């Protein structure tokens, strides 16, 4: 299995955990349901690539502790 396929599978798995009754706004591209986003990711089109980039940035930030540091700082105020 190649890395690109593994990343797509990871993003799809994360999207599958979203509530079905919510939509996600992707900037000026519009709002999308969970199922629509999964299809875009699987097709690897422009919206899918944007969603992959968003998810990977989020995961990298989690790894680096960026969100934790912001949370800790805001709760100590």
C-alpha positions in Angstrom: 0.0 0.0 0.0 1.4 3.4 -0.9 1.5 6.4 1.3 -1.0 8.4 -0.7 -3.6 5.6 -0.5 -2.9 5.3 3.3 -3.5 9.1 3.7 -6.7 8.9 1.7 -7.9 6.0 3.8 -7.0 7.9 7.0 -8.9 11.0 6.0 -11.9 8.9 4.9 -11.9 7.1 8.3 -11.8 10.5 10.1 -14.6 11.9 8.0 -16.8 8.8 8.6 -16.8 9.8 12.3 -18.5 13.2 11.6 -22.2 13.5 12.3 -24.4 12.8 9.3 -26.6 15.8 9.9 -23.9 18.4 9.8 -22.2 20.2 6.8 -18.6 21.4 6.6 -17.8 24.7 4.9 -14.7 24.6 2.6 -14.1 28.3 2.1 -15.6 29.7 -1.1 -16.1 26.1 -2.5 -19.3 25.7 -0.4 -20.8 23.4 2.2 -20.6 19.7 2.0 -22.0 16.7 3.8 -19.9 14.0 5.2 -20.7 11.7 2.3 -19.9 14.3 -0.3 -16.6 15.0 1.3 -15.7 11.3 1.4 -16.5 11.1 -2.3 -14.3 14.1 -3.1 -11.4 12.6 -1.1 -11.8 9.3 -2.9 -11.9 11.0 -6.3 -8.8 13.0 -5.2 -10.2 16.1 -6.9 -9.6 19.7 -5.8 -12.1 19.6 -2.9 -10.7 16.2 -1.8 -7.1 17.5 -1.9 -8.2 20.5 0.2 -9.8 18.3 2.7 -6.7 16.0 2.9 -4.6 19.1 3.4 -6.9 20.3 6.2 -6.9 17.0 8.0 -3.1 16.5 7.6 -2.4 20.0 9.0 -4.7 19.2 12.0 -3.0 15.9 12.7 0.5 17.5 12.4 -0.6 20.3 14.8 -1.9 17.7 17.3 1.4 15.8 17.1 3.3 19.0 17.8 1.1 19.8 20.7 -0.1 23.2 19.2 -3.7 22.8 20.3 -2.8 21.5 23.7 -0.5 24.5 24.3 -3.2 27.0 23.2 -5.7 25.2 25.5 -3.4 25.2 28.5 -2.5 28.9 28.0 -6.2 30.0 27.7 -7.2 28.0 30.8 -4.4 29.5 33.0 -5.6 33.1 32.4 
